[in-house]
């Protein structure tokens, strides 16, 4: 989506099995963009049980200007 001034809105999606891996991936990405270009971060945790163990999925969506 192009905004006035030629900036594009973009999303970056992260999906990890461990919360610390998600944190590391997000922090690495945030180092590549300017703070003023960050619009929003949305975070979610999903769980599933497969009769042997409980599985977690940690995900985040970052909306930013490019």
GROMACS elastic network, one bead per residue, 0.5 to 0.9 nm:
[ bonds ]
;  ai    aj funct       b0    kb
    1     7     6  0.83205   500
    1     8     6  0.54385   500
    1     9     6  0.53960   500
    1    10     6  0.75634   500
    2     5     6  0.84233   500
    2     6     6  0.61809   500
    2     7     6  0.57620   500
    2     9     6  0.65745   500
    3     6     6  0.58085   500
    3     7     6  0.54011   500
    3     8     6  0.61197   500
    3     9     6  0.75291   500
    4     7     6  0.68362   500
    7    65     6  0.61646   500
    7    66     6  0.57801   500
    8    64     6  0.83451   500
    8    65     6  0.55435   500
    8    66     6  0.51203   500
    9    63     6  0.70358   500
    9    64     6  0.57783   500
    9    66     6  0.61896   500
   10    62     6  0.82006   500
   10    63     6  0.58489   500
   10    64     6  0.54782   500
   10    65     6  0.60879   500
   10    66     6  0.66307   500
   11    61     6  0.65910   500
   11    62     6  0.54412   500
   11    64     6  0.62964   500
   11    65     6  0.86709   500
   12    29     6  0.88370   500
   12    60     6  0.82366   500
   12    61     6  0.57235   500
   12    62     6  0.51432   500
   12    63     6  0.67242   500
   12    64     6  0.81143   500
   13    59     6  0.73619   500
   13    60     6  0.58736   500
   13    62     6  0.64741   500
   14    22     6  0.69039   500
   14    25     6  0.74485   500
   14    26     6  0.74621   500
   14    58     6  0.81201   500
   14    59     6  0.53478   500
   14    60     6  0.51802   500
   14    61     6  0.63834   500
   14    62     6  0.83854   500
   15    22     6  0.68765   500
   15    57     6  0.68551   500
   15    58     6  0.57807   500
   15    60     6  0.67129   500
   15    61     6  0.89714   500
   16    19     6  0.69615   500
   16    20     6  0.87050   500
   16    21     6  0.62556   500
   16    22     6  0.54777   500
   16    25     6  0.88438   500
   16    56     6  0.86129   500
   16    57     6  0.59921   500
   16    58     6  0.52705   500
   16    59     6  0.62959   500
   17    20     6  0.89546   500
   17    21     6  0.74578   500
   17    22     6  0.79113   500
   17    55     6  0.78894   500
   17    56     6  0.59742   500
   17    57     6  0.50190   500
   17    58     6  0.60249   500
   17    59     6  0.86771   500
   18    21     6  0.53614   500
   18    22     6  0.65444   500
   18    23     6  0.88688   500
   18    56     6  0.74069   500
   18    57     6  0.72684   500
   18    58     6  0.66242   500
   19    22     6  0.50705   500
   19    23     6  0.62074   500
   19    24     6  0.86887   500
   19    56     6  0.89538   500
   19    57     6  0.83737   500
   19    58     6  0.60252   500
   19    59     6  0.86599   500
   20    24     6  0.61581   500
   20    25     6  0.86027   500
   21    24     6  0.51367   500
   21    25     6  0.61667   500
   21    26     6  0.86137   500
   21    58     6  0.89942   500
   22    25     6  0.51457   500
   22    26     6  0.61192   500
   22    27     6  0.85221   500
   22    58     6  0.67621   500
   22    59     6  0.71206   500
   22    60     6  0.79032   500
   23    26     6  0.52698   500
   23    27     6  0.61094   500
   23    28     6  0.86018   500
   24    27     6  0.51721   500
   24    28     6  0.61406   500
   24    29     6  0.86620   500
   25    28     6  0.52073   500
   25    29     6  0.63012   500
   25    30     6  0.86963   500
   26    29     6  0.51193   500
   26    30     6  0.60904   500
   26    31     6  0.87023   500
   26    60     6  0.81945   500
   26    62     6  0.86264   500
   27    30     6  0.50532   500
   27    31     6  0.63551   500
   28    31     6  0.53721   500
   28    32     6  0.71168   500
   29    32     6  0.53914   500
   29    33     6  0.72008   500
   30    33     6  0.55372   500
   30    34     6  0.77638   500
   30    35     6  0.79992   500
   30    38     6  0.83285   500
   31    34     6  0.77093   500
   31    35     6  0.89266   500
   33    36     6  0.84031   500
   33    37     6  0.66754   500
   33    38     6  0.74672   500
   33    64     6  0.84044   500
   33    65     6  0.87034   500
   33    66     6  0.83164   500
   34    37     6  0.53356   500
   34    38     6  0.70158   500
   35    38     6  0.54896   500
   35    39     6  0.87868   500
   36    39     6  0.78370   500
   36    64     6  0.89292   500
   36    65     6  0.84961   500
   37    63     6  0.88099   500
   37    64     6  0.54281   500
   37    66     6  0.71662   500
   38    41     6  0.81731   500
   38    62     6  0.77131   500
   38    63     6  0.65947   500
   38    65     6  0.66002   500
   39    62     6  0.76229   500
   39    63     6  0.54423   500
   39    64     6  0.51041   500
   39    65     6  0.73529   500
   40    61     6  0.81291   500
   40    62     6  0.58310   500
   40    63     6  0.51888   500
   40    64     6  0.70227   500
   41    60     6  0.67741   500
   41    61     6  0.57197   500
   41    63     6  0.64250   500
   41    64     6  0.88970   500
   42    59     6  0.83611   500
   42    60     6  0.53965   500
   42    61     6  0.51363   500
   42    62     6  0.64819   500
   42    63     6  0.84514   500
   43    58     6  0.76947   500
   43    59     6  0.58704   500
   43    61     6  0.66152   500
   43    62     6  0.88626   500
   44    57     6  0.82187   500
   44    58     6  0.60863   500
   44    59     6  0.53396   500
   44    60     6  0.62430   500
   44    61     6  0.88370   500
   45    56     6  0.69468   500
   45    57     6  0.56833   500
   45    59     6  0.63558   500
   45    60     6  0.88183   500
   46    55     6  0.82429   500
   46    56     6  0.57465   500
   46    57     6  0.50669   500
   46    58     6  0.66194   500
   46    59     6  0.82900   500
   47    54     6  0.67387   500
   47    55     6  0.54955   500
   47    57     6  0.62619   500
   47    58     6  0.89025   500
   48    53     6  0.84052   500
   48    54     6  0.56667   500
   48    55     6  0.50783   500
   48    56     6  0.65845   500
   48    57     6  0.84545   500
   49    52     6  0.72110   500
   49    53     6  0.58293   500
   49    55     6  0.60575   500
   49    56     6  0.88892   500
   50    53     6  0.59228   500
   50    54     6  0.66465   500
   50    55     6  0.77599   500
   51    54     6  0.79286   500
